[in-house]
Amino acid sequence: MAIKDLLDAAKRRLAKSEPVEAPQQTPREHVRVTNPWHSVAIQPGPKRCEAVTQLLGQRYLSKDAPLLPLKACTEPACTCRYRHHDDRRLEGTPLDRNGMPLPNPGRRNAD
């Protein structure tokens, strides 16, 4: 048998066979791991307005943060940005066993 005869025979067999369906792919579910304590603080630009000055030093949970530019912003081209933090609680805040801030961190326990 010549190579041409083999190729013709293979083409005839492929033409007679049923088409192979591609396996159906199930859509992937994107799982996003979020930190419930992720927070932001407002980092003012070089020209800060009075509205942002009043909010300096405050941290907000990401979902509760005010939108930028602030509604009361007086700068025509606001350059304020969010500064991201892993935890909205300030560093150095004493925490209890469950990771919650203590109610009166300056108060000593009685001996």
For each residue, the residues with C-beta under 8 A, 3 or more apart:
1: 5 6
2: 5 6
3: 6 7
4: 7 8
5: 1 2 8 9
6: 1 2 3 9 10
7: 3 4 10 11
8: 4 5 11 12
9: 5 6 12 13
10: 6 7 13 14
11: 7 8 14 15
12: 8 9 15 16
13: 9 10 16 17
14: 10 11 17
15: 11 12
16: 12 13
17: 13 14
18:
19:
20:
21:
22:
23:
24:
25:
26:
27:
28:
29:
30:
31:
32:
33:
34: 38
35: 38 86 87
36:
37: 61 86 87 88 89
38: 34 35 61 62 84 85 86 87 88
39: 59 60 61 62 65 84 85 86 87 88
40: 59 60 62 65 82 83 84 85
41: 57 58 59 60 82 83 85
42: 52 55 56 58 65 66 68 80 81 82 83
43: 80 81 82 83
44: 48 52 53 56 80
45: 48 75 78 79 80 81
46: 79
47: 75 79
48: 44 45 52 53 75 80
49: 52 53 70 72 73 74 75 78
50: 53 54 72 74
51: 54 55 70 71 72 73 74
52: 42 44 48 49 55 56 70 73 80
53: 44 48 49 50 56
54: 50 51
55: 42 51 52 58 66 70
56: 42 44 52 53
57: 41
58: 41 42 55
59: 39 40 41 85 88 89 90
60: 39 40 41 64 65 66 88
61: 37 38 39 64 65 88
62: 38 39 40 65
63:
64: 60 61
65: 39 40 42 60 61 62 82
66: 42 55 60 70
67: 70
68: 42 78 80 81 82
69: 73 75 78 80
70: 49 51 52 55 66 67 73 78 80
71: 51
72: 49 50 51
73: 49 51 52 69 70 78 80
74: 49 50 51
75: 45 47 48 49 69 78 79
76:
77:
78: 45 49 68 69 70 73 75
79: 45 46 47 75
80: 42 43 44 45 48 52 68 69 70 73
81: 42 43 45 68
82: 40 41 42 43 65 68
83: 40 41 42 43
84: 38 39 40
85: 38 39 40 41 59 88
86: 35 37 38 39
87: 35 37 38 39
88: 37 38 39 59 60 61 85
89: 37 59 93 95 101
90: 59 93
91:
92:
93: 89 90 101 102 105
94: 101 102 105
95: 89 98 99 100 101 102
96: 99 100 101 102
97:
98: 95
99: 95 96
100: 95 96
101: 89 93 94 95 96 105
102: 93 94 95 96 105
103:
104: 107
105: 93 94 101 102
106:
107: 104
108:
109:
110:
111:
